[in-house]
Amino acid sequence: MENTTFESKTGHPVLTNRIAHIVMCIGGLGFLFTKDFTMSVVFLGLSLAFDPFNAQKPWTIRPLWQKIYLLAVLTIEIILLVIDIFIKK
């Protein structure tokens, strides 16, 4: 059985990536609630750098729910970036 909790291809624990991803998402949402869109964009963008799932799996064989989650975070990131650049005065 494959251990997907503590091993990754790069040697960094997947658990560390999950914790970093969660912290960055919480930070991004916190800045979003304070209406600081620039910092929210930064934190949510950095959260995508920490793959909270098994980094050994290529995109094509990931489960659908993981793809949906990562694409949802990316979509929110792009929307906030557009708001920060074009709409925010």
VOGU-3710 file (C-alpha; in Angstrom, 3 decimals, decimal comma):
1> menttfeskt> 0,000/0,000/0,000  1,277/3,443/-0,907  1,988/5,907/1,895  0,526/9,185/0,623  0,689/11,011/3,933  4,399/11,371/4,562  6,277/10,752/1,318  6,583/12,684/-1,881  8,860/12,591/-4,893  10,996/15,477/-3,657
11> ghpvltnria> 11,457/14,007/-0,180  9,331/16,687/1,484  6,480/15,320/3,540  3,036/15,711/2,011  1,771/16,604/5,485  4,041/19,670/5,517  2,655/20,753/2,147  -0,893/20,318/3,417  -0,218/22,423/6,486  1,494/25,140/4,414
21> hivmcigglg> -1,382/25,086/1,897  -3,994/25,428/4,640  -2,077/28,266/6,343  -1,722/30,149/3,052  -5,427/29,688/2,226  -6,465/30,905/5,672  -4,127/33,885/5,308  -5,563/34,660/1,874  -9,128/34,469/3,152  -8,187/36,625/6,148
31> flftkdftms> -6,812/39,329/3,894  -9,877/38,978/1,681  -12,148/39,729/4,647  -10,089/42,816/5,432  -10,489/43,886/1,776  -6,729/43,739/1,117  -6,986/42,130/-2,306  -3,278/42,408/-3,105  -2,184/40,319/-0,134  -5,061/37,928/-0,665
41> vvflglslaf> -3,853/37,323/-4,226  -0,322/36,720/-2,969  -1,329/34,260/-0,263  -3,762/32,288/-2,431  -1,218/32,195/-5,235  1,419/30,849/-2,881  -1,009/28,258/-1,559  -1,030/26,645/-4,992  2,743/26,201/-4,794  2,223/23,804/-1,888
51> dpfnaqkpwt> 0,459/20,818/-3,432  -1,733/19,503/-0,589  -2,088/16,145/-2,324  0,445/13,562/-3,459  2,853/15,434/-5,734  3,992/12,171/-7,318  0,697/11,775/-9,140  0,544/13,515/-12,511  -2,442/15,718/-13,289  -3,962/13,145/-15,643
61> irplwqkiyl> -4,375/10,445/-12,993  -5,474/12,598/-10,062  -8,993/12,032/-8,743  -11,643/14,407/-10,065  -12,303/16,012/-6,677  -8,625/17,035/-6,372  -8,704/18,615/-9,827  -11,912/20,475/-8,988  -10,453/21,757/-5,708  -7,212/23,010/-7,268
71> lavltieiil> -9,051/24,594/-10,196  -11,472/26,293/-7,779  -8,571/27,834/-5,844  -6,987/28,938/-9,131  -10,288/30,452/-10,310  -10,686/32,418/-7,080  -7,076/33,546/-7,447  -7,656/34,816/-11,000  -10,887/36,598/-10,032  -9,136/38,364/-7,142
81> lvidifikk> -6,246/39,327/-9,403  -8,646/40,867/-11,945  -10,457/42,721/-9,164  -7,171/43,986/-7,751  -5,811/45,169/-11,101  -8,867/46,462/-12,960  -11,738/47,099/-10,573  -10,159/48,251/-7,316  -9,508/51,993/-7,277
//
